[in-house]
Amino acid sequence: MKAVISNYAGGPDSLTVEERPTPEPQAGEVLLSVRACGVNYPDVLIIRDLYQIKPERPFIPGTEVSGVVEKVGSGVLNLNVGDRVIGFSTHGGMAQQIALSADSCVLIPNEMPFDEAAVFTTTFGTSYHALKNRADLRLGETLLVLGAAGGTGIAAVEIGKALGAKVIGAVSTEKKASFVLSCGADECFVYPANLLSPDGKRDMANQCKEACGPRGADVIYDPVGGDYSEAALRAMSYGGRHLIVGFPGGVPRIPMNLPLLKSCQIVGVYYDSFTKREPGLNRTNTNELFDLYRSGAISPKISARYDINSVSEAFRSIEAREAIGKIAVVFD
Ligand SMILES: NC(=O)c1ccc[n+]([C@@H]2O[C@H](COP(=O)([O-])OP(=O)(O)OC[C@H]3O[C@@H](n4cnc5c(N)ncnc54)[C@H](OP(=O)(O)O)[C@@H]3O)[C@@H](O)[C@H]2O)c1
């Protein structure tokens, strides 16, 4: 089979496409013929050895796949050859085949194509868990979404609308703002691409306050971090919830007087841990997300599809902060 290989720690150019033997599914595993693999922000960190998970080299990147079950290992009772599934692994997804745990696999709704299935769960699963379980977002509340044109951000915009919130997006370019508005946000403003000076932070805080109005944001969805977090927190309402999702802008340092003054909560979101600790609730969430998908309220926004020979380009667009919505690697 053809596979993308990381032979040494490095950027997108360090990846090569090589022939590898087809893996044999072990007990509890299935072999998938991979149809698509989502490209997620951690993928760009993992090949540089900057992520908490460090697979032994050489390894195949890619954690989130869709495909068809080709072989079933011993002891697997929940899946059959021919099933269309979404599956997860710590790595191995950017290859024509992957052997992975049958327990990580979920059947794909009939109406969902493989490319959408491969980018569905991490973004919508994270944002739904964040907004529903962690923030308890309520009808009529104001939701401010940072990095709103990114993978998790745009999922939060759509879910926020589906849950009846007023949704305000915040992004770094006009092009991203147009995209966010086209996906249903009530408003979207453009913040500077970096906030190097104290003035920059203050201006960004003022933008957030102006967009959210005198009451402020009831919920802030924050997959960006860096100095953006504090600027957004300054526009929080009394009793609001600030969801900490990710740090492509760096890990923020928040003055602890702010949550006191706002009587607000800073709430951690860790989807991977949630899926392992609360599998029942995660199944309920996934089924509810599939219902929202069938109703048309949410849909993965794939802006670019790459084949296996151009995977480096996919990684580069995420690293360069250019990706809009989701990108996927697709296989014939
Ligand atoms: N906590 C969890 O359970 C969980 C789950 C999934 C993902 N995550 C994390 O959440 C973060 C966002 O994931 P995502 O899938 O939404 O990523 P994404 O599609 O790449 O979007 C991230 C957004 O962050 C902004 N950004 C600011 N500084 C950036 C920089 N230096 N490089 C790249 N982007 C930058 C960009 O928006 P602007 O240009 O508009 O600022 C970009 O659109 C990642 O750190 C990811 O690891 C966490």
The ligand as an SDF file (V2000), in Angstrom:
LIG
                    3D

 48 52  0  0  0  0  0  0  0  0999 V2000
   -9.3250   20.7420   23.3690 N   0  0  0  0  0  0  0  0  0  0  0  0
   -9.6780   19.8200   22.4930 C   0  0  0  0  0  0  0  0  0  0  0  0
  -10.2830   18.7930   22.8110 O   0  0  0  0  0  0  0  0  0  0  0  0
   -9.3300   20.0690   21.0490 C   0  0  0  0  0  0  0  0  0  0  0  0
   -9.9890   19.3770   20.0180 C   0  0  0  0  0  0  0  0  0  0  0  0
   -9.6820   19.6950   18.6900 C   0  0  0  0  0  0  0  0  0  0  0  0
   -8.7030   20.6670   18.4160 C   0  0  0  0  0  0  0  0  0  0  0  0
   -8.0560   21.2590   19.4610 N   0  0  0  0  0  0  0  0  0  0  0  0
   -7.0340   22.2920   19.2470 C   0  0  0  0  0  0  0  0  0  0  0  0
   -7.7060   23.4910   18.8950 O   0  0  0  0  0  0  0  0  0  0  0  0
   -6.8500   24.2850   18.0870 C   0  0  0  0  0  0  0  0  0  0  0  0
   -7.6090   24.6900   16.8410 C   0  0  0  0  0  0  0  0  0  0  0  0
   -7.9460   23.5340   16.0780 O   0  0  0  0  0  0  0  0  0  0  0  0
   -8.6310   23.7250   14.6600 P   0  0  0  0  0  0  0  0  0  0  0  0
   -8.9150   22.3740   14.1410 O   0  0  0  0  0  0  0  0  0  0  0  0
   -9.7410   24.6900   14.7610 O   0  0  0  0  0  0  0  0  0  0  0  0
   -7.3980   24.3730   13.8580 O   0  0  0  0  0  0  0  0  0  0  0  0
   -7.4270   25.2590   12.5380 P   0  0  0  0  0  0  0  0  0  0  0  0
   -8.4760   24.7930   11.5950 O   0  0  0  0  0  0  0  0  0  0  0  0
   -6.0140   25.3110   12.0610 O   0  0  0  0  0  0  0  0  0  0  0  0
   -7.8920   26.7120   13.0830 O   0  0  0  0  0  0  0  0  0  0  0  0
   -7.1400   27.3850   14.0530 C   0  0  0  0  0  0  0  0  0  0  0  0
   -7.3250   28.8930   13.8810 C   0  0  0  0  0  0  0  0  0  0  0  0
   -6.4390   29.5200   14.8260 O   0  0  0  0  0  0  0  0  0  0  0  0
   -6.0490   30.7960   14.3130 C   0  0  0  0  0  0  0  0  0  0  0  0
   -4.6130   30.9970   14.5380 N   0  0  0  0  0  0  0  0  0  0  0  0
   -4.0850   31.9570   15.3210 C   0  0  0  0  0  0  0  0  0  0  0  0
   -2.7660   31.8860   15.3490 N   0  0  0  0  0  0  0  0  0  0  0  0
   -2.4140   30.8670   14.5500 C   0  0  0  0  0  0  0  0  0  0  0  0
   -1.1780   30.2920   14.1600 C   0  0  0  0  0  0  0  0  0  0  0  0
   -0.0140   30.7800   14.6100 N   0  0  0  0  0  0  0  0  0  0  0  0
   -1.1920   29.2310   13.3340 N   0  0  0  0  0  0  0  0  0  0  0  0
   -2.3550   28.7080   12.8860 C   0  0  0  0  0  0  0  0  0  0  0  0
   -3.5770   29.2070   13.2320 N   0  0  0  0  0  0  0  0  0  0  0  0
   -3.6030   30.2930   14.0470 C   0  0  0  0  0  0  0  0  0  0  0  0
   -6.4250   30.8070   12.8230 C   0  0  0  0  0  0  0  0  0  0  0  0
   -7.5390   31.6830   12.7140 O   0  0  0  0  0  0  0  0  0  0  0  0
   -7.3100   33.2410   12.4180 P   0  0  0  0  0  0  0  0  0  0  0  0
   -6.2900   33.3470   11.3200 O   0  0  0  0  0  0  0  0  0  0  0  0
   -8.6550   33.6960   12.0050 O   0  0  0  0  0  0  0  0  0  0  0  0
   -6.8310   33.8230   13.7120 O   0  0  0  0  0  0  0  0  0  0  0  0
   -6.9060   29.4000   12.5120 C   0  0  0  0  0  0  0  0  0  0  0  0
   -7.9910   29.4020   11.6110 O   0  0  0  0  0  0  0  0  0  0  0  0
   -5.6100   23.4340   17.8110 C   0  0  0  0  0  0  0  0  0  0  0  0
   -4.5990   23.8370   18.7230 O   0  0  0  0  0  0  0  0  0  0  0  0
   -6.0560   22.0260   18.1170 C   0  0  0  0  0  0  0  0  0  0  0  0
   -4.9760   21.2050   18.5290 O   0  0  0  0  0  0  0  0  0  0  0  0
   -8.3530   20.9920   20.7530 C   0  0  0  0  0  0  0  0  0  0  0  0
  1  2  1  0
  2  3  2  0
  2  4  1  0
  4  5  1  0
  4 48  2  0
  5  6  2  0
  6  7  1  0
  7  8  2  0
  8  9  1  0
  8 48  1  0
  9 10  1  0
  9 46  1  0
 10 11  1  0
 11 12  1  0
 11 44  1  0
 12 13  1  0
 13 14  1  0
 14 15  2  0
 14 16  1  0
 14 17  1  0
 17 18  1  0
 18 19  2  0
 18 20  1  0
 18 21  1  0
 21 22  1  0
 22 23  1  0
 23 24  1  0
 23 42  1  0
 24 25  1  0
 25 26  1  0
 25 36  1  0
 26 27  1  0
 26 35  1  0
 27 28  2  0
 28 29  1  0
 29 30  1  0
 29 35  2  0
 30 31  1  0
 30 32  2  0
 32 33  1  0
 33 34  2  0
 34 35  1  0
 36 37  1  0
 36 42  1  0
 37 38  1  0
 38 39  2  0
 38 40  1  0
 38 41  1  0
 42 43  1  0
 44 45  1  0
 44 46  1  0
 46 47  1  0
M  CHG  2   8   1  16  -1
M  END
$$$$
